Amino acid sequence: MQNWPKVELLFAKNLHVSPLELDQLAFYRVEELLITYEENVKEENKTQQEEQKKIEKQQASLPQPDYGGFKVPKMDIPKMPTL
């Protein structure tokens, strides 16, 4: 019961269930929904991590641009005399 406000916030924010609707559900049903939601979030995180690894792998395999060792020449900029 101490975590009930957190549960209400989670349902309202992420699952779009109002506290009144949540109060009408049986407790075991709320618990099942929370477990399912946690599993769903874990699967989404795992999928995102796998996609991120694929992107990083692809970027690592791309050839790095080579400008042929071109360097910008140093130029002395004349200074204006101060008055």
PDB file of N, CA, C and O in Angstrom:
ATOM      1  N   MET A   1       0.810  -1.205   0.000  1.00  0.00           N
ATOM      2  CA  MET A   1       0.000   0.000   0.000  1.00  0.00           C
ATOM      3  C   MET A   1       0.855   1.271   0.000  1.00  0.00           C
ATOM      4  O   MET A   1       0.392   2.327  -0.431  1.00  0.00           O
ATOM      5  N   GLN A   2       2.089   1.176   0.477  1.00  0.00           N
ATOM      6  CA  GLN A   2       2.940   2.357   0.498  1.00  0.00           C
ATOM      7  C   GLN A   2       3.307   2.798  -0.921  1.00  0.00           C
ATOM      8  O   GLN A   2       3.557   3.979  -1.163  1.00  0.00           O
ATOM      9  N   ASN A   3       3.339   1.852  -1.848  1.00  0.00           N
ATOM     10  CA  ASN A   3       3.704   2.165  -3.226  1.00  0.00           C
ATOM     11  C   ASN A   3       2.493   2.488  -4.093  1.00  0.00           C
ATOM     12  O   ASN A   3       2.643   2.701  -5.296  1.00  0.00           O
ATOM     13  N   TRP A   4       1.314   2.529  -3.519  1.00  0.00           N
ATOM     14  CA  TRP A   4       0.106   2.743  -4.315  1.00  0.00           C
ATOM     15  C   TRP A   4       0.124   4.061  -5.093  1.00  0.00           C
ATOM     16  O   TRP A   4      -0.294   4.073  -6.251  1.00  0.00           O
ATOM     17  N   PRO A   5       0.590   5.174  -4.508  1.00  0.00           N
ATOM     18  CA  PRO A   5       0.678   6.409  -5.310  1.00  0.00           C
ATOM     19  C   PRO A   5       1.590   6.255  -6.527  1.00  0.00           C
ATOM     20  O   PRO A   5       1.316   6.817  -7.587  1.00  0.00           O
ATOM     21  N   LYS A   6       2.674   5.495  -6.373  1.00  0.00           N
ATOM     22  CA  LYS A   6       3.560   5.246  -7.511  1.00  0.00           C
ATOM     23  C   LYS A   6       2.844   4.425  -8.581  1.00  0.00           C
ATOM     24  O   LYS A   6       3.003   4.671  -9.776  1.00  0.00           O
ATOM     25  N   VAL A   7       2.060   3.453  -8.139  1.00  0.00           N
ATOM     26  CA  VAL A   7       1.300   2.623  -9.074  1.00  0.00           C
ATOM     27  C   VAL A   7       0.280   3.480  -9.812  1.00  0.00           C
ATOM     28  O   VAL A   7       0.122   3.358 -11.026  1.00  0.00           O
ATOM     29  N   GLU A   8      -0.407   4.343  -9.082  1.00  0.00           N
ATOM     30  CA  GLU A   8      -1.394   5.228  -9.714  1.00  0.00           C
ATOM     31  C   GLU A   8      -0.724   6.147 -10.740  1.00  0.00           C
ATOM     32  O   GLU A   8      -1.257   6.366 -11.828  1.00  0.00           O
ATOM     33  N   LEU A   9       0.436   6.676 -10.386  1.00  0.00           N
ATOM     34  CA  LEU A   9       1.158   7.553 -11.306  1.00  0.00           C
ATOM     35  C   LEU A   9       1.577   6.797 -12.565  1.00  0.00           C
ATOM     36  O   LEU A   9       1.423   7.303 -13.676  1.00  0.00           O
ATOM     37  N   LEU A  10       2.100   5.602 -12.392  1.00  0.00           N
ATOM     38  CA  LEU A  10       2.515   4.785 -13.524  1.00  0.00           C
ATOM     39  C   LEU A  10       1.337   4.497 -14.449  1.00  0.00           C
ATOM     40  O   LEU A  10       1.449   4.625 -15.668  1.00  0.00           O
ATOM     41  N   PHE A  11       0.221   4.111 -13.867  1.00  0.00           N
ATOM     42  CA  PHE A  11      -0.960   3.812 -14.677  1.00  0.00           C
ATOM     43  C   PHE A  11      -1.484   5.064 -15.377  1.00  0.00           C
ATOM     44  O   PHE A  11      -1.885   5.005 -16.539  1.00  0.00           O
ATOM     45  N   ALA A  12      -1.482   6.178 -14.683  1.00  0.00           N
ATOM     46  CA  ALA A  12      -2.006   7.404 -15.276  1.00  0.00           C
ATOM     47  C   ALA A  12      -1.083   7.919 -16.378  1.00  0.00           C
ATOM     48  O   ALA A  12      -1.549   8.309 -17.448  1.00  0.00           O
ATOM     49  N   LYS A  13       0.210   7.921 -16.120  1.00  0.00           N
ATOM     50  CA  LYS A  13       1.162   8.516 -17.051  1.00  0.00           C
ATOM     51  C   LYS A  13       1.438   7.620 -18.264  1.00  0.00           C
ATOM     52  O   LYS A  13       1.372   8.080 -19.403  1.00  0.00           O
ATOM     53  N   ASN A  14       1.741   6.366 -18.025  1.00  0.00           N
ATOM     54  CA  ASN A  14       2.180   5.485 -19.100  1.00  0.00           C
ATOM     55  C   ASN A  14       1.070   4.634 -19.702  1.00  0.00           C
ATOM     56  O   ASN A  14       1.081   4.356 -20.901  1.00  0.00           O
ATOM     57  N   LEU A  15       0.124   4.226 -18.889  1.00  0.00           N
ATOM     58  CA  LEU A  15      -0.923   3.333 -19.380  1.00  0.00           C
ATOM     59  C   LEU A  15      -2.248   4.055 -19.614  1.00  0.00           C
ATOM     60  O   LEU A  15      -3.214   3.454 -20.086  1.00  0.00           O
ATOM     61  N   HIS A  16      -2.289   5.329 -19.288  1.00  0.00           N
ATOM     62  CA  HIS A  16      -3.469   6.175 -19.521  1.00  0.00           C
ATOM     63  C   HIS A  16      -4.739   5.607 -18.869  1.00  0.00           C
ATOM     64  O   HIS A  16      -5.812   5.573 -19.472  1.00  0.00           O
ATOM     65  N   VAL A  17      -4.576   5.167 -17.627  1.00  0.00           N
ATOM     66  CA  VAL A  17      -5.702   4.671 -16.834  1.00  0.00           C
ATOM     67  C   VAL A  17      -5.864   5.622 -15.656  1.00  0.00           C
ATOM     68  O   VAL A  17      -4.919   5.866 -14.906  1.00  0.00           O
ATOM     69  N   SER A  18      -7.067   6.153 -15.503  1.00  0.00           N
ATOM     70  CA  SER A  18      -7.292   7.110 -14.418  1.00  0.00           C
ATOM     71  C   SER A  18      -7.341   6.389 -13.075  1.00  0.00           C
ATOM     72  O   SER A  18      -7.640   5.196 -13.024  1.00  0.00           O
ATOM     73  N   PRO A  19      -7.049   7.106 -11.981  1.00  0.00           N
ATOM     74  CA  PRO A  19      -7.114   6.490 -10.653  1.00  0.00           C
ATOM     75  C   PRO A  19      -8.497   5.912 -10.326  1.00  0.00           C
ATOM     76  O   PRO A  19      -8.596   4.911  -9.617  1.00  0.00           O
ATOM     77  N   LEU A  20      -9.552   6.531 -10.834  1.00  0.00           N
ATOM     78  CA  LEU A  20     -10.890   5.991 -10.583  1.00  0.00           C
ATOM     79  C   LEU A  20     -11.063   4.634 -11.256  1.00  0.00           C
ATOM     80  O   LEU A  20     -11.625   3.710 -10.668  1.00  0.00           O
ATOM     81  N   GLU A  21     -10.584   4.519 -12.472  1.00  0.00           N
ATOM     82  CA  GLU A  21     -10.656   3.225 -13.162  1.00  0.00           C
ATOM     83  C   GLU A  21      -9.775   2.194 -12.464  1.00  0.00           C
ATOM     84  O   GLU A  21     -10.131   1.019 -12.380  1.00  0.00           O
ATOM     85  N   LEU A  22      -8.642   2.634 -11.971  1.00  0.00           N
ATOM     86  CA  LEU A  22      -7.725   1.741 -11.270  1.00  0.00           C
ATOM     87  C   LEU A  22      -8.343   1.216  -9.980  1.00  0.00           C
ATOM     88  O   LEU A  22      -8.140   0.055  -9.625  1.00  0.00           O
ATOM     89  N   ASP A  23      -9.095   2.057  -9.275  1.00  0.00           N
ATOM     90  CA  ASP A  23      -9.748   1.642  -8.036  1.00  0.00           C
ATOM     91  C   ASP A  23     -10.810   0.574  -8.291  1.00  0.00           C
ATOM     92  O   ASP A  23     -11.111  -0.226  -7.406  1.00  0.00           O
ATOM     93  N   GLN A  24     -11.368   0.560  -9.479  1.00  0.00           N
ATOM     94  CA  GLN A  24     -12.419  -0.419  -9.799  1.00  0.00           C
ATOM     95  C   GLN A  24     -11.842  -1.789 -10.152  1.00  0.00           C
ATOM     96  O   GLN A  24     -12.559  -2.789 -10.125  1.00  0.00           O
ATOM     97  N   LEU A  25     -10.555  -1.838 -10.481  1.00  0.00           N
ATOM     98  CA  LEU A  25      -9.931  -3.116 -10.823  1.00  0.00           C
ATOM     99  C   LEU A  25      -9.596  -3.898  -9.561  1.00  0.00           C
ATOM    100  O   LEU A  25      -9.318  -3.328  -8.506  1.00  0.00           O
ATOM    101  N   ALA A  26      -9.631  -5.216  -9.698  1.00  0.00           N
ATOM    102  CA  ALA A  26      -9.208  -6.071  -8.585  1.00  0.00           C
ATOM    103  C   ALA A  26      -7.701  -5.964  -8.442  1.00  0.00           C
ATOM    104  O   ALA A  26      -6.992  -5.716  -9.417  1.00  0.00           O
ATOM    105  N   PHE A  27      -7.211  -6.153  -7.217  1.00  0.00           N
ATOM    106  CA  PHE A  27      -5.784  -5.967  -6.954  1.00  0.00           C
ATOM    107  C   PHE A  27      -4.933  -6.927  -7.776  1.00  0.00           C
ATOM    108  O   PHE A  27      -3.888  -6.541  -8.299  1.00  0.00           O
ATOM    109  N   TYR A  28      -5.381  -8.190  -7.893  1.00  0.00           N
ATOM    110  CA  TYR A  28      -4.584  -9.145  -8.657  1.00  0.00           C
ATOM    111  C   TYR A  28      -4.488  -8.723 -10.128  1.00  0.00           C
ATOM    112  O   TYR A  28      -3.483  -8.990 -10.787  1.00  0.00           O
ATOM    113  N   ARG A  29      -5.525  -8.071 -10.635  1.00  0.00           N
ATOM    114  CA  ARG A  29      -5.512  -7.611 -12.022  1.00  0.00           C
ATOM    115  C   ARG A  29      -4.494  -6.480 -12.203  1.00  0.00           C
ATOM    116  O   ARG A  29      -3.786  -6.427 -13.209  1.00  0.00           O
ATOM    117  N   VAL A  30      -4.431  -5.590 -11.230  1.00  0.00           N
ATOM    118  CA  VAL A  30      -3.451  -4.501 -11.261  1.00  0.00           C
ATOM    119  C   VAL A  30      -2.039  -5.082 -11.233  1.00  0.00           C
ATOM    120  O   VAL A  30      -1.155  -4.631 -11.960  1.00  0.00           O
ATOM    121  N   GLU A  31      -1.844  -6.090 -10.383  1.00  0.00           N
ATOM    122  CA  GLU A  31      -0.530  -6.715 -10.284  1.00  0.00           C
ATOM    123  C   GLU A  31      -0.135  -7.392 -11.598  1.00  0.00           C
ATOM    124  O   GLU A  31       1.015  -7.291 -12.025  1.00  0.00           O
ATOM    125  N   GLU A  32      -1.075  -8.073 -12.234  1.00  0.00           N
ATOM    126  CA  GLU A  32      -0.799  -8.714 -13.525  1.00  0.00           C
ATOM    127  C   GLU A  32      -0.447  -7.672 -14.585  1.00  0.00           C
ATOM    128  O   GLU A  32       0.472  -7.876 -15.378  1.00  0.00           O
ATOM    129  N   LEU A  33      -1.168  -6.572 -14.597  1.00  0.00           N
ATOM    130  CA  LEU A  33      -0.877  -5.506 -15.556  1.00  0.00           C
ATOM    131  C   LEU A  33       0.514  -4.918 -15.341  1.00  0.00           C
ATOM    132  O   LEU A  33       1.229  -4.637 -16.303  1.00  0.00           O
ATOM    133  N   LEU A  34       0.895  -4.732 -14.081  1.00  0.00           N
ATOM    134  CA  LEU A  34       2.226  -4.211 -13.781  1.00  0.00           C
ATOM    135  C   LEU A  34       3.322  -5.161 -14.247  1.00  0.00           C
ATOM    136  O   LEU A  34       4.327  -4.726 -14.810  1.00  0.00           O
ATOM    137  N   ILE A  35       3.131  -6.448 -14.013  1.00  0.00           N
ATOM    138  CA  ILE A  35       4.123  -7.441 -14.438  1.00  0.00           C
ATOM    139  C   ILE A  35       4.250  -7.448 -15.953  1.00  0.00           C
ATOM    140  O   ILE A  35       5.358  -7.487 -16.486  1.00  0.00           O
ATOM    141  N   THR A  36       3.120  -7.412 -16.645  1.00  0.00           N
ATOM    142  CA  THR A  36       3.133  -7.391 -18.105  1.00  0.00           C
ATOM    143  C   THR A  36       3.801  -6.126 -18.617  1.00  0.00           C
ATOM    144  O   THR A  36       4.569  -6.178 -19.577  1.00  0.00           O
ATOM    145  N   TYR A  37       3.521  -5.000 -17.994  1.00  0.00           N
ATOM    146  CA  TYR A  37       4.132  -3.730 -18.397  1.00  0.00           C
ATOM    147  C   TYR A  37       5.644  -3.779 -18.221  1.00  0.00           C
ATOM    148  O   TYR A  37       6.385  -3.345 -19.102  1.00  0.00           O
ATOM    149  N   GLU A  38       6.109  -4.308 -17.081  1.00  0.00           N
ATOM    150  CA  GLU A  38       7.552  -4.424 -16.839  1.00  0.00           C
ATOM    151  C   GLU A  38       8.225  -5.292 -17.893  1.00  0.00           C
ATOM    152  O   GLU A  38       9.300  -4.950 -18.386  1.00  0.00           O
ATOM    153  N   GLU A  39       7.598  -6.416 -18.244  1.00  0.00           N
ATOM    154  CA  GLU A  39       8.155  -7.299 -19.269  1.00  0.00           C
ATOM    155  C   GLU A  39       8.234  -6.583 -20.614  1.00  0.00           C
ATOM    156  O   GLU A  39       9.215  -6.716 -21.345  1.00  0.00           O
ATOM    157  N   ASN A  40       7.194  -5.829 -20.926  1.00  0.00           N
ATOM    158  CA  ASN A  40       7.160  -5.086 -22.177  1.00  0.00           C
ATOM    159  C   ASN A  40       8.278  -4.046 -22.226  1.00  0.00           C
ATOM    160  O   ASN A  40       8.940  -3.896 -23.253  1.00  0.00           O
ATOM    161  N   VAL A  41       8.485  -3.343 -21.147  1.00  0.00           N
ATOM    162  CA  VAL A  41       9.543  -2.324 -21.083  1.00  0.00           C
ATOM    163  C   VAL A  41      10.920  -2.972 -21.232  1.00  0.00           C
ATOM    164  O   VAL A  41      11.788  -2.435 -21.920  1.00  0.00           O
ATOM    165  N   LYS A  42      11.119  -4.119 -20.592  1.00  0.00           N
ATOM    166  CA  LYS A  42      12.395  -4.817 -20.703  1.00  0.00           C
ATOM    167  C   LYS A  42      12.649  -5.253 -22.142  1.00  0.00           C
ATOM    168  O   LYS A  42      13.768  -5.125 -22.639  1.00  0.00           O
ATOM    169  N   GLU A  43      11.625  -5.764 -22.811  1.00  0.00           N
ATOM    170  CA  GLU A  43      11.772  -6.186 -24.206  1.00  0.00           C
ATOM    171  C   GLU A  43      12.094  -4.996 -25.106  1.00  0.00           C
ATOM    172  O   GLU A  43      12.947  -5.101 -25.988  1.00  0.00           O
ATOM    173  N   GLU A  44      11.426  -3.871 -24.892  1.00  0.00           N
ATOM    174  CA  GLU A  44      11.697  -2.671 -25.687  1.00  0.00           C
ATOM    175  C   GLU A  44      13.126  -2.180 -25.462  1.00  0.00           C
ATOM    176  O   GLU A  44      13.809  -1.796 -26.411  1.00  0.00           O
ATOM    177  N   ASN A  45      13.575  -2.191 -24.215  1.00  0.00           N
ATOM    178  CA  ASN A  45      14.948  -1.765 -23.914  1.00  0.00           C
ATOM    179  C   ASN A  45      15.960  -2.687 -24.591  1.00  0.00           C
ATOM    180  O   ASN A  45      16.963  -2.227 -25.135  1.00  0.00           O
ATOM    181  N   LYS A  46      15.688  -3.988 -24.553  1.00  0.00           N
ATOM    182  CA  LYS A  46      16.584  -4.949 -25.179  1.00  0.00           C
ATOM    183  C   LYS A  46      16.647  -4.714 -26.692  1.00  0.00           C
ATOM    184  O   LYS A  46      17.725  -4.746 -27.286  1.00  0.00           O
ATOM    185  N   THR A  47      15.502  -4.481 -27.300  1.00  0.00           N
ATOM    186  CA  THR A  47      15.446  -4.222 -28.740  1.00  0.00           C
ATOM    187  C   THR A  47      16.205  -2.952 -29.089  1.00  0.00           C
ATOM    188  O   THR A  47      16.951  -2.930 -30.068  1.00  0.00           O
ATOM    189  N   GLN A  48      16.028  -1.898 -28.304  1.00  0.00           N
ATOM    190  CA  GLN A  48      16.733  -0.639 -28.551  1.00  0.00           C
ATOM    191  C   GLN A  48      18.246  -0.808 -28.416  1.00  0.00           C
ATOM    192  O   GLN A  48      19.008  -0.250 -29.205  1.00  0.00           O
ATOM    193  N   GLN A  49      18.675  -1.573 -27.421  1.00  0.00           N
ATOM    194  CA  GLN A  49      20.106  -1.802 -27.237  1.00  0.00           C
ATOM    195  C   GLN A  49      20.687  -2.573 -28.413  1.00  0.00           C
ATOM    196  O   GLN A  49      21.786  -2.267 -28.873  1.00  0.00           O
ATOM    197  N   GLU A  50      19.950  -3.579 -28.906  1.00  0.00           N
ATOM    198  CA  GLU A  50      20.421  -4.351 -30.051  1.00  0.00           C
ATOM    199  C   GLU A  50      20.514  -3.465 -31.295  1.00  0.00           C
ATOM    200  O   GLU A  50      21.478  -3.561 -32.054  1.00  0.00           O
ATOM    201  N   GLU A  51      19.524  -2.610 -31.502  1.00  0.00           N
ATOM    202  CA  GLU A  51      19.551  -1.700 -32.640  1.00  0.00           C
ATOM    203  C   GLU A  51      20.714  -0.714 -32.524  1.00  0.00           C
ATOM    204  O   GLU A  51      21.373  -0.408 -33.517  1.00  0.00           O
ATOM    205  N   GLN A  52      20.962  -0.224 -31.321  1.00  0.00           N
ATOM    206  CA  GLN A  52      22.066   0.707 -31.101  1.00  0.00           C
ATOM    207  C   GLN A  52      23.402   0.032 -31.403  1.00  0.00           C
ATOM    208  O   GLN A  52      24.289   0.647 -31.995  1.00  0.00           O
ATOM    209  N   LYS A  53      23.547  -1.234 -30.997  1.00  0.00           N
ATOM    210  CA  LYS A  53      24.781  -1.968 -31.279  1.00  0.00           C
ATOM    211  C   LYS A  53      24.964  -2.152 -32.777  1.00  0.00           C
ATOM    212  O   LYS A  53      26.080  -2.034 -33.283  1.00  0.00           O
ATOM    213  N   LYS A  54      23.874  -2.442 -33.497  1.00  0.00           N
ATOM    214  CA  LYS A  54      23.960  -2.603 -34.948  1.00  0.00           C
ATOM    215  C   LYS A  54      24.391  -1.298 -35.611  1.00  0.00           C
ATOM    216  O   LYS A  54      25.227  -1.297 -36.514  1.00  0.00           O
ATOM    217  N   ILE A  55      23.819  -0.201 -35.160  1.00  0.00           N
ATOM    218  CA  ILE A  55      24.166   1.112 -35.727  1.00  0.00           C
ATOM    219  C   ILE A  55      25.633   1.424 -35.462  1.00  0.00           C
ATOM    220  O   ILE A  55      26.339   1.876 -36.362  1.00  0.00           O
ATOM    221  N   GLU A  56      26.098   1.190 -34.242  1.00  0.00           N
ATOM    222  CA  GLU A  56      27.501   1.452 -33.907  1.00  0.00           C
ATOM    223  C   GLU A  56      28.429   0.565 -34.725  1.00  0.00           C
ATOM    224  O   GLU A  56      29.493   1.006 -35.160  1.00  0.00           O
ATOM    225  N   LYS A  57      28.026  -0.685 -34.934  1.00  0.00           N
ATOM    226  CA  LYS A  57      28.828  -1.614 -35.726  1.00  0.00           C
ATOM    227  C   LYS A  57      28.913  -1.141 -37.176  1.00  0.00           C
ATOM    228  O   LYS A  57      29.978  -1.207 -37.789  1.00  0.00           O
ATOM    229  N   GLN A  58      27.799  -0.666 -37.720  1.00  0.00           N
ATOM    230  CA  GLN A  58      27.781  -0.176 -39.089  1.00  0.00           C
ATOM    231  C   GLN A  58      28.644   1.074 -39.228  1.00  0.00           C
ATOM    232  O   GLN A  58      29.373   1.223 -40.209  1.00  0.00           O
ATOM    233  N   GLN A  59      28.564   1.959 -38.262  1.00  0.00           N
ATOM    234  CA  GLN A  59      29.355   3.187 -38.321  1.00  0.00           C
ATOM    235  C   GLN A  59      30.839   2.890 -38.196  1.00  0.00           C
ATOM    236  O   GLN A  59      31.664   3.577 -38.798  1.00  0.00           O
ATOM    237  N   ALA A  60      31.184   1.868 -37.418  1.00  0.00           N
ATOM    238  CA  ALA A  60      32.591   1.503 -37.259  1.00  0.00           C
ATOM    239  C   ALA A  60      33.142   0.906 -38.549  1.00  0.00           C
ATOM    240  O   ALA A  60      34.331   1.045 -38.835  1.00  0.00           O
ATOM    241  N   SER A  61      32.291   0.245 -39.330  1.00  0.00           N
ATOM    242  CA  SER A  61      32.762  -0.392 -40.562  1.00  0.00           C
ATOM    243  C   SER A  61      32.868   0.591 -41.727  1.00  0.00           C
ATOM    244  O   SER A  61      33.486   0.271 -42.742  1.00  0.00           O
ATOM    245  N   LEU A  62      32.284   1.764 -41.603  1.00  0.00           N
ATOM    246  CA  LEU A  62      32.378   2.757 -42.670  1.00  0.00           C
ATOM    247  C   LEU A  62      33.794   3.317 -42.734  1.00  0.00           C
ATOM    248  O   LEU A  62      34.436   3.514 -41.703  1.00  0.00           O
ATOM    249  N   PRO A  63      34.280   3.573 -43.952  1.00  0.00           N
ATOM    250  CA  PRO A  63      35.628   4.147 -44.040  1.00  0.00           C
ATOM    251  C   PRO A  63      35.636   5.575 -43.505  1.00  0.00           C
ATOM    252  O   PRO A  63      34.707   6.354 -43.718  1.00  0.00           O
ATOM    253  N   GLN A  64      36.702   5.878 -42.813  1.00  0.00           N
ATOM    254  CA  GLN A  64      36.850   7.216 -42.263  1.00  0.00           C
ATOM    255  C   GLN A  64      37.321   8.153 -43.367  1.00  0.00           C
ATOM    256  O   GLN A  64      38.141   7.754 -44.193  1.00  0.00           O
ATOM    257  N   PRO A  65      36.830   9.373 -43.404  1.00  0.00           N
ATOM    258  CA  PRO A  65      37.252  10.289 -44.469  1.00  0.00           C
ATOM    259  C   PRO A  65      38.739  10.621 -44.333  1.00  0.00           C
ATOM    260  O   PRO A  65      39.252  10.859 -43.240  1.00  0.00           O
ATOM    261  N   ASP A  66      39.404  10.627 -45.484  1.00  0.00           N
ATOM    262  CA  ASP A  66      40.823  10.959 -45.513  1.00  0.00           C
ATOM    263  C   ASP A  66      40.998  12.172 -46.418  1.00  0.00           C
ATOM    264  O   ASP A  66      40.642  12.130 -47.596  1.00  0.00           O
ATOM    265  N   TYR A  67      41.529  13.216 -45.883  1.00  0.00           N
ATOM    266  CA  TYR A  67      41.696  14.441 -46.636  1.00  0.00           C
ATOM    267  C   TYR A  67      43.108  14.552 -47.216  1.00  0.00           C
ATOM    268  O   TYR A  67      43.532  15.641 -47.604  1.00  0.00           O
ATOM    269  N   GLY A  68      43.827  13.452 -47.278  1.00  0.00           N
ATOM    270  CA  GLY A  68      45.146  13.444 -47.887  1.00  0.00           C
ATOM    271  C   GLY A  68      46.178  14.241 -47.114  1.00  0.00           C
ATOM    272  O   GLY A  68      47.159  14.703 -47.696  1.00  0.00           O
ATOM    273  N   GLY A  69      45.982  14.408 -45.847  1.00  0.00           N
ATOM    274  CA  GLY A  69      46.939  15.129 -45.030  1.00  0.00           C
ATOM    275  C   GLY A  69      46.934  16.622 -45.280  1.00  0.00           C
ATOM    276  O   GLY A  69      47.895  17.309 -44.936  1.00  0.00           O
ATOM    277  N   PHE A  70      45.870  17.134 -45.871  1.00  0.00           N
ATOM    278  CA  PHE A  70      45.785  18.565 -46.148  1.00  0.00           C
ATOM    279  C   PHE A  70      45.695  19.331 -44.846  1.00  0.00           C
ATOM    280  O   PHE A  70      44.887  19.011 -43.975  1.00  0.00           O
ATOM    281  N   LYS A  71      46.518  20.325 -44.726  1.00  0.00           N
ATOM    282  CA  LYS A  71      46.494  21.178 -43.539  1.00  0.00           C
ATOM    283  C   LYS A  71      46.246  22.611 -43.980  1.00  0.00           C
ATOM    284  O   LYS A  71      46.714  23.045 -45.033  1.00  0.00           O
ATOM    285  N   VAL A  72      45.521  23.318 -43.178  1.00  0.00           N
ATOM    286  CA  VAL A  72      45.268  24.724 -43.460  1.00  0.00           C
ATOM    287  C   VAL A  72      46.547  25.500 -43.172  1.00  0.00           C
ATOM    288  O   VAL A  72      47.095  25.391 -42.075  1.00  0.00           O
ATOM    289  N   PRO A  73      47.036  26.284 -44.140  1.00  0.00           N
ATOM    290  CA  PRO A  73      48.281  27.022 -43.905  1.00  0.00           C
ATOM    291  C   PRO A  73      48.067  28.104 -42.847  1.00  0.00           C
ATOM    292  O   PRO A  73      46.999  28.707 -42.744  1.00  0.00           O
ATOM    293  N   LYS A  74      49.113  28.320 -42.075  1.00  0.00           N
ATOM    294  CA  LYS A  74      49.063  29.383 -41.069  1.00  0.00           C
ATOM    295  C   LYS A  74      49.265  30.707 -41.778  1.00  0.00           C
ATOM    296  O   LYS A  74      50.145  30.847 -42.628  1.00  0.00           O
ATOM    297  N   MET A  75      48.463  31.648 -41.428  1.00  0.00           N
ATOM    298  CA  MET A  75      48.567  32.967 -42.032  1.00  0.00           C
ATOM    299  C   MET A  75      48.691  33.988 -40.920  1.00  0.00           C
ATOM    300  O   MET A  75      47.936  33.973 -39.947  1.00  0.00           O
ATOM    301  N   ASP A  76      49.644  34.860 -41.082  1.00  0.00           N
ATOM    302  CA  ASP A  76      49.796  35.941 -40.112  1.00  0.00           C
ATOM    303  C   ASP A  76      48.819  37.045 -40.483  1.00  0.00           C
ATOM    304  O   ASP A  76      48.844  37.573 -41.595  1.00  0.00           O
ATOM    305  N   ILE A  77      47.984  37.373 -39.559  1.00  0.00           N
ATOM    306  CA  ILE A  77      47.002  38.423 -39.779  1.00  0.00           C
ATOM    307  C   ILE A  77      47.587  39.725 -39.243  1.00  0.00           C
ATOM    308  O   ILE A  77      47.952  39.812 -38.070  1.00  0.00           O
ATOM    309  N   PRO A  78      47.675  40.736 -40.104  1.00  0.00           N
ATOM    310  CA  PRO A  78      48.255  41.996 -39.619  1.00  0.00           C
ATOM    311  C   PRO A  78      47.346  42.631 -38.565  1.00  0.00           C
ATOM    312  O   PRO A  78      46.119  42.572 -38.645  1.00  0.00           O
ATOM    313  N   LYS A  79      47.986  43.224 -37.602  1.00  0.00           N
ATOM    314  CA  LYS A  79      47.237  43.857 -36.523  1.00  0.00           C
ATOM    315  C   LYS A  79      47.137  45.353 -36.826  1.00  0.00           C
ATOM    316  O   LYS A  79      48.056  45.969 -37.366  1.00  0.00           O
ATOM    317  N   MET A  80      46.021  45.889 -36.465  1.00  0.00           N
ATOM    318  CA  MET A  80      45.788  47.323 -36.661  1.00  0.00           C
ATOM    319  C   MET A  80      46.431  48.072 -35.486  1.00  0.00           C
ATOM    320  O   MET A  80      46.303  47.657 -34.334  1.00  0.00           O
ATOM    321  N   PRO A  81      47.110  49.155 -35.781  1.00  0.00           N
ATOM    322  CA  PRO A  81      47.706  49.929 -34.683  1.00  0.00           C
ATOM    323  C   PRO A  81      46.602  50.596 -33.841  1.00  0.00           C
ATOM    324  O   PRO A  81      45.610  51.096 -34.370  1.00  0.00           O
ATOM    325  N   THR A  82      46.803  50.586 -32.563  1.00  0.00           N
ATOM    326  CA  THR A  82      45.826  51.197 -31.663  1.00  0.00           C
ATOM    327  C   THR A  82      46.121  52.689 -31.543  1.00  0.00           C
ATOM    328  O   THR A  82      47.277  53.107 -31.600  1.00  0.00           O
ATOM    329  N   LEU A  83      45.117  53.451 -31.386  1.00  0.00           N
ATOM    330  CA  LEU A  83      45.269  54.911 -31.286  1.00  0.00           C
ATOM    331  C   LEU A  83      45.350  55.345 -29.855  1.00  0.00           C
ATOM    332  O   LEU A  83      45.480  56.538 -29.579  1.00  0.00           O
TER     333      LEU A  83
END
